[in-house]
Amino acid sequence: MNAGAKWAEINVLPLRIYLSGRYRDRRFYRAIRGILNQQHRVVSSWLDEGDEHPPESVGDRRIAALDITDLLETDLLICDTRFSFSPHSGGGREFERGFAYAQGARLWRVGPCRQTFHYLDDRVWTNWPPVIQALGCTMDSYEEYKRAALRVFFEDESKSADGGSKGKGEDT
């Protein structure tokens, strides 16, 4: 049974989807959101935050509260694990996954299994295009997806080439 039919049986279409990934890759996930919003509603308000990660005090607390609010209305959480976790990762993705799981949301993963709880995922994908198709969205926006993916790749490469540091807060 395809994903759409599965949720159609319990009358939850369109899905409320939470995208979970590295904070610094928000532009990429914004492109994914634009595609998924063709058929569903992406509820990841963290994607609309500014380019700099806010300071650890009030900014982080505000974002955490927004994330919890979003997660409380989530039917499906899609966690992107394709980018390696680093010692500087904040661990937000894993908290979001656990919270969504406890709330009864479905879990999908794009990327490799990186820890024990990833085995709880309902569906696993290696990249985004099949996820987009499984959710019934058209690939007309695939060019937008490719542009966003290339921006993320080249930003990562340029930061590595110039010795840019990867500080706390790169992971959501």
C-alpha positions in Angstrom: 0.0 0.0 0.0 1.4 3.4 -0.9 1.9 6.1 1.8 -1.0 8.2 0.6 -3.4 5.3 0.7 -2.3 4.4 4.2 -3.1 7.8 5.6 -6.2 8.2 3.5 -7.7 5.3 5.5 -7.4 7.3 8.7 -8.5 10.5 7.1 -5.3 12.5 7.7 -4.8 14.0 4.2 -3.2 16.4 3.7 -0.4 15.4 6.0 1.2 17.8 8.5 4.9 17.2 7.9 7.8 18.2 10.0 11.2 18.4 8.3 14.1 17.7 10.6 17.7 18.4 9.5 20.7 20.5 10.0 19.9 24.1 11.0 22.4 25.6 8.6 20.7 23.8 5.6 17.4 25.7 6.1 17.5 27.0 2.5 17.6 23.4 1.2 14.7 22.4 3.4 12.8 25.5 2.3 12.9 24.2 -1.3 11.7 20.8 -0.1 8.9 22.5 1.8 7.8 24.4 -1.3 7.5 21.1 -3.2 5.7 19.2 -0.4 3.3 22.0 0.2 1.8 21.2 -3.2 -0.2 18.4 -1.5 0.6 18.7 2.2 1.4 21.2 4.9 5.0 21.5 6.2 4.8 22.7 9.8 8.6 23.3 10.4 8.6 27.0 11.5 12.4 26.7 12.2 12.9 27.0 8.5 11.9 30.6 8.6 14.6 31.6 11.1 17.4 34.0 10.0 20.7 33.0 8.5 22.6 33.1 11.8 21.8 30.7 14.6 20.5 32.8 17.5 22.5 33.1 20.8 22.0 30.2 23.3 19.8 32.1 25.7 16.4 33.4 24.7 16.8 32.6 20.9 17.3 28.9 21.4 14.5 28.7 24.0 12.1 30.5 21.6 13.0 28.2 18.7 12.7 25.1 20.9 9.2 26.3 22.0 8.2 26.8 18.3 9.5 23.4 17.4 7.5 21.7 20.2 4.4 23.5 19.0 5.0 22.3 15.4 5.8 18.8 16.6 2.5 18.6 18.5 0.6 18.9 15.3 2.8 16.6 13.2 1.5 13.5 11.4 4.8 12.7 9.7 8.4 13.6 10.7 11.0 13.3 7.9 14.5 13.3 9.4 17.5 13.9 7.0 20.6 12.0 8.2 22.5 12.2 5.0 25.0 14.7 6.4 27.3 13.4 9.0 26.8 14.2 12.6 29.7 16.0 14.2 30.8 16.7 17.8 29.4 20.2 17.2 25.9 19.0 16.4 23.3 20.2 18.7 21.3 16.9 18.6 18.0 18.6 17.9 17.1 16.1 15.1 17.2 13.3 17.6 15.1 15.1 20.2 12.5 16.0 17.5 12.4 12.4 16.3 11.8 11.1 19.9 9.2 13.7 20.6 7.3 13.0 17.4 7.5 9.3 18.0 6.0 9.7 21.5 3.2 11.8 20.0 2.4 9.0 17.6 3.7 10.6 14.4 5.0 8.4 11.6 8.8 8.6 11.1 10.6 8.6 7.8 14.3 8.9 7.3 16.3 10.2 4.4 19.8 8.9 4.8 21.7 6.2 6.7 20.9 4.7 10.0 23.1 6.5 12.5 21.9 5.2 15.9 19.6 2.6 17.4 16.4 4.6 17.5 16.6 5.0 13.7 15.5 1.4 13.4 12.0 2.6 14.5 11.5 4.5 11.2 8.5 3.5 9.2 10.1 4.2 5.8 13.7 4.8 4.8 15.0 6.6 1.7 18.5 7.4 0.4 17.5 10.7 -1.1 14.6 13.2 -1.5 13.2 12.6 -5.0 11.5 9.3 -4.1 10.1 10.8 -0.9 8.6 13.6 -2.9 7.0 11.2 -5.3 5.8 8.9 -2.5 3.9 11.9 -1.0 2.2 12.5 -4.3 4.0 15.7 -5.2 5.0 16.5 -8.7 8.6 16.6 -9.8 8.0 19.8 -11.8 9.8 21.5 -8.9 12.8 19.1 -9.2 15.0 21.9 -10.7 14.3 23.9 -7.5 15.3 20.9 -5.5 18.6 20.4 -7.4 19.5 24.1 -7.1 18.9 24.0 -3.3 21.0 20.8 -3.0 23.9 22.4 -5.0 23.8 25.5 -2.8 24.2 23.3 0.3 27.0 21.3 -1.2 29.0 24.3 -2.4 28.5 26.2 0.8 29.9 23.2 2.7 32.8 22.9 0.3 33.7 26.6 0.5 33.6 26.5 4.4 35.9 23.5 4.4 38.3 25.0 1.9 38.7 28.3 3.8 39.0 26.5 7.1 35.6 27.8 8.4 34.7 26.5 11.7 31.6 24.6 12.4 30.3 25.8 15.7 27.5 24.8 18.0 24.1 25.0 16.5 24.7 23.6 13.1 22.3 20.8 13.8 18.6 21.0 14.5 
